[in-house]
């Protein structure tokens, strides 16, 4: 997922809002994919959407209860 590369490398030439729109669209089709939901949690957090970041982290943890990255964003969202 190219959007994850943008998130992990500081967004480059794309705005955080644009990446968020793209990741939300992907997450709507792959809500059970832990990688997608971890990415959504991170980009929601980066856009200061803390409630949405927490919800995405919860979805990621449901798909992969041992995900330390999802746990990290769940904690940050609080």
Beta strands, then each sheet from edge to edge (+ up, - down):
end
